Amino acid sequence: MVDGTPNTHQTMEDPTSFDLNQAIRNWRGPLRHSAHLREEDLAELEAHVRDSVTALQAKGLSEQECFLLATRRLGKPAALEPEFAKVNRAEVWLNRLLWMVIGLQVWGVITAVSKSLTNAVVVGGWWGLGLPTPSIQWGSNWSRAVVPATFMSLVHLLVLGGIIVGVWRLIRCKEMDVNDLLARALRRPVLLAAGAVLLLLALSVVGPVEQMLIVRGSSPPEVGAISLCQALSGLLFRFAETLGFVALTIALLRRRFRPMSSASSESQPSLLHP
Amino acid sequence: MLSRELVAASTIPLVLSILREGESYGYALIQRVQALSDGKIGWTEGMLYPVLHWLEAEGLVASEWREVETGRKRKYYRLKPKGNQALITEREQWLTVHQTLTKLWKTQPHLT
């Protein structure tokens, strides 16, 4: 979803150092995140802007003036988007489905990694630092397990947040194009599949190994207490996760169904007949 | 300036007619329409592309990315036989409207 005019004001501040490529990147920015425009549509629009700029420059205008005029003639993103949405419906949905599937896989890997790390930190901490192990006997006051379980799920959430923020910043600061990254990965499908299988195997081995170490290193009541903590912490974590997902879904839905500004569609009539 | 309804209705016959002269790309199509109409048919330029994509999905035109002399890439469109058929139908319909109006206006020469 795109709002308002393209981000051209940044390029207007210093007329002496106008960089057309940078200006085009800024202009593409909000459109790139639109669900209704394919990468190819953007490439075509960019080719149009460049043609337009070249033609306007021949009339003696500065590069910056040409760019501003060309993008204005092209139309506001908020007006263009619904037009592209009309013709891209199937592809837009396939694209969304693809991202959902990828998202679920990535989420699965991230949660598995963060769970293993949490267990390593918390359970390892209990042993290594000699922290008091919750000792609860069946039938006794099991609510004493709630405190370590809460602590454990908090650590879990922190680790999870840390991983997500880390991955996000890595992608952002290197200005990696996720589409491009995926396209490159797909050029070696065998390697990609082998990597995915190995990663899944490694992650599925982690759980049993942890349990084995816990069972070997602790007395039966301790194992029971740790298991109870893990189960409770899992429950608390799932609760937080569900809340997060509900909030995310609502936020995305609100963005998706935000009404278009009527002013832009008023001044820029559609060329596509119903 | 044309009304928005007329702009929307005339885009497809205009595009098909220009492509009948030979293959072309979005920017050139717009320039041609502007020149022919003395700037009276003003499109919001970006809105032409969904129309071209719709025509392609309907099998009326075909497209191809091609590198031009400057090293840039451009998407060229050309008319397909089905597009030619569609253009013939469009032409008949527009001529019917045009001829009817012309006959009427001949008998009412002083429209004010």
HADDOCK unambig.tbl for C-alpha pairs under 7 A between the chains (distance, minus, plus):
assign (segid A and resid 44 and name CA) (segid B and resid 74 and name CA) 6.93 0.50 0.50
assign (segid A and resid 44 and name CA) (segid B and resid 75 and name CA) 6.72 0.50 0.50
assign (segid A and resid 45 and name CA) (segid B and resid 46 and name CA) 6.86 0.50 0.50
assign (segid A and resid 47 and name CA) (segid B and resid 73 and name CA) 6.89 0.50 0.50
assign (segid A and resid 47 and name CA) (segid B and resid 74 and name CA) 6.25 0.50 0.50
assign (segid A and resid 48 and name CA) (segid B and resid 27 and name CA) 5.68 0.50 0.50
assign (segid A and resid 51 and name CA) (segid B and resid 27 and name CA) 6.98 0.50 0.50
assign (segid A and resid 73 and name CA) (segid B and resid 44 and name CA) 6.04 0.50 0.50
assign (segid A and resid 73 and name CA) (segid B and resid 45 and name CA) 5.88 0.50 0.50
assign (segid A and resid 74 and name CA) (segid B and resid 44 and name CA) 5.76 0.50 0.50
assign (segid A and resid 74 and name CA) (segid B and resid 45 and name CA) 4.46 0.50 0.50
assign (segid A and resid 74 and name CA) (segid B and resid 46 and name CA) 4.48 0.50 0.50
assign (segid A and resid 75 and name CA) (segid B and resid 44 and name CA) 5.54 0.50 0.50
assign (segid A and resid 75 and name CA) (segid B and resid 45 and name CA) 6.55 0.50 0.50
assign (segid A and resid 75 and name CA) (segid B and resid 46 and name CA) 5.87 0.50 0.50
assign (segid A and resid 80 and name CA) (segid B and resid 46 and name CA) 6.58 0.50 0.50
assign (segid A and resid 80 and name CA) (segid B and resid 47 and name CA) 6.14 0.50 0.50
assign (segid A and resid 83 and name CA) (segid B and resid 47 and name CA) 6.73 0.50 0.50
assign (segid A and resid 83 and name CA) (segid B and resid 50 and name CA) 6.16 0.50 0.50
assign (segid A and resid 84 and name CA) (segid B and resid 50 and name CA) 5.31 0.50 0.50
assign (segid A and resid 87 and name CA) (segid B and resid 50 and name CA) 6.24 0.50 0.50
assign (segid A and resid 87 and name CA) (segid B and resid 53 and name CA) 6.90 0.50 0.50
assign (segid A and resid 87 and name CA) (segid B and resid 54 and name CA) 5.95 0.50 0.50
assign (segid A and resid 268 and name CA) (segid B and resid 44 and name CA) 6.03 0.50 0.50
assign (segid A and resid 269 and name CA) (segid B and resid 4 and name CA) 5.67 0.50 0.50
assign (segid A and resid 270 and name CA) (segid B and resid 8 and name CA) 6.27 0.50 0.50
assign (segid A and resid 270 and name CA) (segid B and resid 47 and name CA) 6.68 0.50 0.50
assign (segid A and resid 271 and name CA) (segid B and resid 7 and name CA) 6.32 0.50 0.50
assign (segid A and resid 271 and name CA) (segid B and resid 8 and name CA) 4.24 0.50 0.50
assign (segid A and resid 271 and name CA) (segid B and resid 11 and name CA) 6.25 0.50 0.50
assign (segid A and resid 271 and name CA) (segid B and resid 47 and name CA) 6.13 0.50 0.50
assign (segid A and resid 271 and name CA) (segid B and resid 48 and name CA) 6.56 0.50 0.50
assign (segid A and resid 271 and name CA) (segid B and resid 51 and name CA) 6.85 0.50 0.50
assign (segid A and resid 272 and name CA) (segid B and resid 8 and name CA) 5.66 0.50 0.50
assign (segid A and resid 272 and name CA) (segid B and resid 51 and name CA) 5.58 0.50 0.50
assign (segid A and resid 273 and name CA) (segid B and resid 8 and name CA) 5.23 0.50 0.50
assign (segid A and resid 273 and name CA) (segid B and resid 9 and name CA) 6.05 0.50 0.50
